[in-house]
Amino acid sequence: MPAFFTIFASRNSYHINIMSTQKPSIPKGTRDFSPLEMAKRNYIFNTIRSVYELYGFRQIETPAMENLSTLMGKYGEEGDKLLFKILNSGEFRSHLLPSDMQEMSSAKLAAKICEKGLRYDLTVPFARYVVQHREELQLPFKRYQIQPVWRADRPQKGRYREFYQCDADVVGSDSLLNEVELVHIIDEVFARFGIRVSIRLNNRKILSGMADYCGRPDKLTEITVAIDKLDKIGIDNVKAELADDGLTAEEIERLQPVFAIQGDNSQKLDAMRQLFTDNATGLKGVEEVSYVLDALCQSPLTNEIALDLTLARGLNYYTGCIFEVKALDVEIGSITGGGRYDNLTGIFGMPGLSGVGISFGADRIFDVLNQLDLYPKDAVQGTQLLFINFGPKEAAHCMKLAAETRKAGIRTEVYPDSVKMKKQMAYANANKIPYVALIGENEIAAGTVSLKNMESGEQTQVLLDQLISTVK
Amino acid sequence: MPAFFTIFASRNSYHINIMSTQKPSIPKGTRDFSPLEMAKRNYIFNTIRSVYELYGFRQIETPAMENLSTLMGKYGEEGDKLLFKILNSGEFRSHLLPSDMQEMSSAKLAAKICEKGLRYDLTVPFARYVVQHREELQLPFKRYQIQPVWRADRPQKGRYREFYQCDADVVGSDSLLNEVELVHIIDEVFARFGIRVSIRLNNRKILSGMADYCGRPDKLTEITVAIDKLDKIGIDNVKAELADDGLTAEEIERLQPVFAIQGDNSQKLDAMRQLFTDNATGLKGVEEVSYVLDALCQSPLTNEIALDLTLARGLNYYTGCIFEVKALDVEIGSITGGGRYDNLTGIFGMPGLSGVGISFGADRIFDVLNQLDLYPKDAVQGTQLLFINFGPKEAAHCMKLAAETRKAGIRTEVYPDSVKMKKQMAYANANKIPYVALIGENEIAAGTVSLKNMESGEQTQVLLDQLISTVK
């Protein structure tokens, strides 16, 4: 805690204002995380991290603040509005005309008085990182990144202004083996969590082929946006939207296979192959999906993977395979997604670098694990053993024993104050400490410990060795 | 990576601007962390974290953004200027008069157009957390927190605008056992790092007693500020500063024992006891230090702990024991510090809560570990095994073997593209991968693997079992 006092000292300014009582709070859309929540979140992040590393992804971190020139224009007009902008320090008006302050639009003025903004996602900073450090990087570059991002969005249930993203991307390799490995990673992560999921796969080139096939390649964006809403608004509304977008009834009819093709993955692929006999892009998409599914058959997955021709995701950016994951036992929408893109770093002047990546939705995974109560007990267990404090002499004895239990790796506390037993036991209960050691004069004399199992209530006299083996 | 594309989709805005080439950069005073740097930093944070947890401290996190009303006035006037302020979203001028924009001072105008700021340290957010969540907390509350903080300071060597703090504090307990445990934590952390340190201890009440003893209790702050500079400016300049502060030569002379008392800890304590016969505050300080040192004698420390009567730190806040740690083998200043304070939460209207805490300086520890080259090899080891890709058939075989090595816990990659051997080996070298597996037609037929040790250059034919045991 003391860093800021050092600052104080070095500046000869020693005054802490004791302010009039204010009820403290945090900005809306942000959260404090309690010890229990942190333990759960760490379990999630550590699980994802271990699997990423098992597949050779290496972690980077980028600053919370990026230059606004890096961020602006990357997330659309709406995205620009959702960037948190940081006011320049000091005389932030100095390079403005007095009239500017009144006459400029808010957005324009903001751009004049703010040079920096908070990271909005991990993708643009990653692209910036790759271009900035291209001399040091050995391609392909497999990186993962687990950091918070900030969006000035309207807060609502499940939507926060500060939240974590957990991304892994490979850049600099066209190989579909990357797609195969990313699906393995998704499968392994959810297997470790014990969450049953459906992994859905599609390919942007199939959607592109469909737009060609129906005769409206010019409407690819509109078609994808409409199909993307299928889950939410249903097929009739999707068709209505396509009509609004200017597709004729006949053209819409030709899109029907996307909604209608039934069967297992290979039946669907066969049907699409027949549809796309003259359509190189569409066929390429089918073959890419087919390759990935075949490769996945060779090492069995825990979860099901299904070709979903209606899966769309952020089409304009993605150029190849796209993934999405849904939990089977909780209704919550997509909990992981990703895909291949061909021009991530083009926005920073380094074209032609292909990449593919996935992102786990930590907040939703948190909700799913909570609902299904799937946290392993030892992942959320804090302190394992508490020594009750009966007085200075007993506490000194306990401190010595605590040094031993800690040496054995047991997370141990000695209650610091010799207050009433009831208060100390309440502390153990509130912190869900499973074992409590009681050492009074008798125990000191006998060289034993009274060990209480807080769950069963059972209390036994043990020696130090037994104490350690019981608690472990 | 894909979250922002979903945002795109939901807003019907699909345009990524391909901007004119810009050389991307990051804001001054901030840093990107490469995979190797991250591995080293994670080793530091994980070591500190494990020791904190071994002593029963539990992690919390608070938002990067706090309300400015929480932050302002807590770090002195200079500190207020160093806060990064976040511009309100949208029409941030709407509640201002046109004249305000021109006539207000920058600081005042900033306060009108910014409601939020970035966390400046972990202490004030922790105090805010304790008060805000007091109903849920069971005191004493032992929390640790490892998060970045931001300061709009002038960047210079070793001083960044974004850096991590690693704090642990106990609030709600007066017991000196907390001080004892915090010293044990410091000792254990540096023992694990293999950094030899000197832990220095003093007590604010001793300094307070000295101000009384020299006849100038009114100049406690000035005396402490001056003594705090002893290391940097030397004793003669400290005395000159005290004279400037209005102390007479005789008064300064009476402070002499602080600089002059020699001997081991108990000799120093005896000398101070004699000095403070009539000085209750000073004596209390001596007894507190004495208690802590006695208790520490009972479980041996790896590092030396020394009473340092000239240790001052941020005096105004601290009210009891203060700690500081210096590396013995690298010149770098304090790498850890802390102390007891009596009114942390008073600033938010919850008086009377005593606390004591420490903070590890992660950036300086990083520098020390680098200089002494003390990182354990396995802490910075990324991928352990790379399968070379000789073509689609071989790669498919390798993917199956990779599934097995990963199951055995080996961090494994299959090179995704079947490019020239030289390029693949360069990848292994650049990423310091210690083992490379080469599997061609012959190996597939024989069911073996050619395993190359990249350090020795030795290449052997092994079976899968041997591969796993060798790499592990």
Chai-1 contact restraints between the chains, C-beta under 6 A:
chainA,res_idxA,chainB,res_idxB,connection_type,confidence,min_distance_angstrom,max_distance_angstrom,comment,restraint_id
A,M1,B,T123,contact,1.0,0.0,6.0,A-B,restraint_1
A,M1,B,D167,contact,1.0,0.0,6.0,A-B,restraint_2
A,M1,B,D169,contact,1.0,0.0,6.0,A-B,restraint_3
A,M1,B,G357,contact,1.0,0.0,6.0,A-B,restraint_4
A,M1,B,S359,contact,1.0,0.0,6.0,A-B,restraint_5
A,P2,B,G337,contact,1.0,0.0,6.0,A-B,restraint_6
A,P2,B,G338,contact,1.0,0.0,6.0,A-B,restraint_7
A,P2,B,S359,contact,1.0,0.0,6.0,A-B,restraint_8
A,A3,B,D121,contact,1.0,0.0,6.0,A-B,restraint_9
A,A3,B,S359,contact,1.0,0.0,6.0,A-B,restraint_10
A,F4,B,Y75,contact,1.0,0.0,6.0,A-B,restraint_11
A,F4,B,D121,contact,1.0,0.0,6.0,A-B,restraint_12
A,F5,B,G314,contact,1.0,0.0,6.0,A-B,restraint_13
A,F5,B,Y317,contact,1.0,0.0,6.0,A-B,restraint_14
A,T6,B,G314,contact,1.0,0.0,6.0,A-B,restraint_15
A,F8,B,G76,contact,1.0,0.0,6.0,A-B,restraint_16
A,F8,B,G314,contact,1.0,0.0,6.0,A-B,restraint_17
A,A9,B,D228,contact,1.0,0.0,6.0,A-B,restraint_18
A,A9,B,G314,contact,1.0,0.0,6.0,A-B,restraint_19
A,R11,B,E78,contact,1.0,0.0,6.0,A-B,restraint_20
A,N12,B,V225,contact,1.0,0.0,6.0,A-B,restraint_21
A,S13,B,G76,contact,1.0,0.0,6.0,A-B,restraint_22
A,S13,B,E78,contact,1.0,0.0,6.0,A-B,restraint_23
A,Y14,B,T221,contact,1.0,0.0,6.0,A-B,restraint_24
A,Y14,B,N316,contact,1.0,0.0,6.0,A-B,restraint_25
A,N17,B,G73,contact,1.0,0.0,6.0,A-B,restraint_26
A,I18,B,G346,contact,1.0,0.0,6.0,A-B,restraint_27
A,M19,B,I347,contact,1.0,0.0,6.0,A-B,restraint_28
A,T21,B,G349,contact,1.0,0.0,6.0,A-B,restraint_29
A,P24,B,T70,contact,1.0,0.0,6.0,A-B,restraint_30
A,P24,B,R128,contact,1.0,0.0,6.0,A-B,restraint_31
A,P24,B,V131,contact,1.0,0.0,6.0,A-B,restraint_32
A,P24,B,Q132,contact,1.0,0.0,6.0,A-B,restraint_33
A,P24,B,F348,contact,1.0,0.0,6.0,A-B,restraint_34
A,I26,B,P63,contact,1.0,0.0,6.0,A-B,restraint_35
A,P27,B,M65,contact,1.0,0.0,6.0,A-B,restraint_36
A,P27,B,N67,contact,1.0,0.0,6.0,A-B,restraint_37
A,P27,B,K116,contact,1.0,0.0,6.0,A-B,restraint_38
A,T30,B,P63,contact,1.0,0.0,6.0,A-B,restraint_39
A,D32,B,T62,contact,1.0,0.0,6.0,A-B,restraint_40
A,D32,B,Y129,contact,1.0,0.0,6.0,A-B,restraint_41
A,F33,B,E61,contact,1.0,0.0,6.0,A-B,restraint_42
A,P35,B,R58,contact,1.0,0.0,6.0,A-B,restraint_43
A,M38,B,Q59,contact,1.0,0.0,6.0,A-B,restraint_44
A,E53,B,R411,contact,1.0,0.0,6.0,A-B,restraint_45
A,L54,B,R406,contact,1.0,0.0,6.0,A-B,restraint_46
A,L54,B,R411,contact,1.0,0.0,6.0,A-B,restraint_47
A,G56,B,T383,contact,1.0,0.0,6.0,A-B,restraint_48
A,G56,B,E413,contact,1.0,0.0,6.0,A-B,restraint_49
A,R58,B,P35,contact,1.0,0.0,6.0,A-B,restraint_50
A,R58,B,G382,contact,1.0,0.0,6.0,A-B,restraint_51
A,Q59,B,M38,contact,1.0,0.0,6.0,A-B,restraint_52
A,E61,B,F33,contact,1.0,0.0,6.0,A-B,restraint_53
A,T62,B,D32,contact,1.0,0.0,6.0,A-B,restraint_54
A,P63,B,I26,contact,1.0,0.0,6.0,A-B,restraint_55
A,P63,B,T30,contact,1.0,0.0,6.0,A-B,restraint_56
A,P63,B,E162,contact,1.0,0.0,6.0,A-B,restraint_57
A,M65,B,P27,contact,1.0,0.0,6.0,A-B,restraint_58
A,N67,B,P27,contact,1.0,0.0,6.0,A-B,restraint_59
A,T70,B,P24,contact,1.0,0.0,6.0,A-B,restraint_60
A,G73,B,N17,contact,1.0,0.0,6.0,A-B,restraint_61
A,Y75,B,F4,contact,1.0,0.0,6.0,A-B,restraint_62
A,G76,B,F8,contact,1.0,0.0,6.0,A-B,restraint_63
A,G76,B,S13,contact,1.0,0.0,6.0,A-B,restraint_64
A,E78,B,R11,contact,1.0,0.0,6.0,A-B,restraint_65
A,E78,B,S13,contact,1.0,0.0,6.0,A-B,restraint_66
A,F84,B,I86,contact,1.0,0.0,6.0,A-B,restraint_67
A,K85,B,L87,contact,1.0,0.0,6.0,A-B,restraint_68
A,I86,B,F84,contact,1.0,0.0,6.0,A-B,restraint_69
A,I86,B,I86,contact,1.0,0.0,6.0,A-B,restraint_70
A,L87,B,K85,contact,1.0,0.0,6.0,A-B,restraint_71
A,L87,B,L87,contact,1.0,0.0,6.0,A-B,restraint_72
A,L87,B,A110,contact,1.0,0.0,6.0,A-B,restraint_73
A,L87,B,C114,contact,1.0,0.0,6.0,A-B,restraint_74
A,S89,B,A152,contact,1.0,0.0,6.0,A-B,restraint_75
A,E91,B,S106,contact,1.0,0.0,6.0,A-B,restraint_76
A,P98,B,Q102,contact,1.0,0.0,6.0,A-B,restraint_77
A,M101,B,M101,contact,1.0,0.0,6.0,A-B,restraint_78
A,Q102,B,P98,contact,1.0,0.0,6.0,A-B,restraint_79
A,S106,B,E91,contact,1.0,0.0,6.0,A-B,restraint_80
A,A110,B,L87,contact,1.0,0.0,6.0,A-B,restraint_81
A,C114,B,L87,contact,1.0,0.0,6.0,A-B,restraint_82
A,K116,B,P27,contact,1.0,0.0,6.0,A-B,restraint_83
A,D121,B,A3,contact,1.0,0.0,6.0,A-B,restraint_84
A,D121,B,F4,contact,1.0,0.0,6.0,A-B,restraint_85
A,T123,B,M1,contact,1.0,0.0,6.0,A-B,restraint_86
A,R128,B,P24,contact,1.0,0.0,6.0,A-B,restraint_87
A,Y129,B,D32,contact,1.0,0.0,6.0,A-B,restraint_88
A,V131,B,P24,contact,1.0,0.0,6.0,A-B,restraint_89
A,Q132,B,P24,contact,1.0,0.0,6.0,A-B,restraint_90
A,Q138,B,Y427,contact,1.0,0.0,6.0,A-B,restraint_91
A,Q138,B,A430,contact,1.0,0.0,6.0,A-B,restraint_92
A,A152,B,S89,contact,1.0,0.0,6.0,A-B,restraint_93
A,E162,B,P63,contact,1.0,0.0,6.0,A-B,restraint_94
A,D167,B,M1,contact,1.0,0.0,6.0,A-B,restraint_95
A,D169,B,M1,contact,1.0,0.0,6.0,A-B,restraint_96
A,S173,B,P416,contact,1.0,0.0,6.0,A-B,restraint_97
A,S173,B,D417,contact,1.0,0.0,6.0,A-B,restraint_98
A,S175,B,P416,contact,1.0,0.0,6.0,A-B,restraint_99
A,S175,B,D417,contact,1.0,0.0,6.0,A-B,restraint_100
A,L177,B,P416,contact,1.0,0.0,6.0,A-B,restraint_101
A,N178,B,P416,contact,1.0,0.0,6.0,A-B,restraint_102
A,T221,B,Y14,contact,1.0,0.0,6.0,A-B,restraint_103
A,V225,B,N12,contact,1.0,0.0,6.0,A-B,restraint_104
A,D228,B,A9,contact,1.0,0.0,6.0,A-B,restraint_105
A,S299,B,K400,contact,1.0,0.0,6.0,A-B,restraint_106
A,S299,B,A403,contact,1.0,0.0,6.0,A-B,restraint_107
A,G314,B,F5,contact,1.0,0.0,6.0,A-B,restraint_108
A,G314,B,F8,contact,1.0,0.0,6.0,A-B,restraint_109
A,G314,B,A9,contact,1.0,0.0,6.0,A-B,restraint_110
A,N316,B,Y14,contact,1.0,0.0,6.0,A-B,restraint_111
A,Y317,B,F5,contact,1.0,0.0,6.0,A-B,restraint_112
A,G337,B,P2,contact,1.0,0.0,6.0,A-B,restraint_113
A,G338,B,P2,contact,1.0,0.0,6.0,A-B,restraint_114
A,G346,B,I18,contact,1.0,0.0,6.0,A-B,restraint_115
A,I347,B,M19,contact,1.0,0.0,6.0,A-B,restraint_116
A,F348,B,P24,contact,1.0,0.0,6.0,A-B,restraint_117
A,G349,B,T21,contact,1.0,0.0,6.0,A-B,restraint_118
A,G357,B,M1,contact,1.0,0.0,6.0,A-B,restraint_119
A,S359,B,M1,contact,1.0,0.0,6.0,A-B,restraint_120
A,S359,B,P2,contact,1.0,0.0,6.0,A-B,restraint_121
A,S359,B,A3,contact,1.0,0.0,6.0,A-B,restraint_122
A,G382,B,R58,contact,1.0,0.0,6.0,A-B,restraint_123
A,T383,B,G56,contact,1.0,0.0,6.0,A-B,restraint_124
A,K400,B,S299,contact,1.0,0.0,6.0,A-B,restraint_125
A,A403,B,S299,contact,1.0,0.0,6.0,A-B,restraint_126
A,R406,B,L54,contact,1.0,0.0,6.0,A-B,restraint_127
A,R411,B,E53,contact,1.0,0.0,6.0,A-B,restraint_128
A,R411,B,L54,contact,1.0,0.0,6.0,A-B,restraint_129
A,E413,B,G56,contact,1.0,0.0,6.0,A-B,restraint_130
A,P416,B,S173,contact,1.0,0.0,6.0,A-B,restraint_131
A,P416,B,S175,contact,1.0,0.0,6.0,A-B,restraint_132
A,P416,B,L177,contact,1.0,0.0,6.0,A-B,restraint_133
A,P416,B,N178,contact,1.0,0.0,6.0,A-B,restraint_134
A,D417,B,S173,contact,1.0,0.0,6.0,A-B,restraint_135
A,D417,B,S175,contact,1.0,0.0,6.0,A-B,restraint_136
A,Y427,B,Q138,contact,1.0,0.0,6.0,A-B,restraint_137
A,A430,B,Q138,contact,1.0,0.0,6.0,A-B,restraint_138
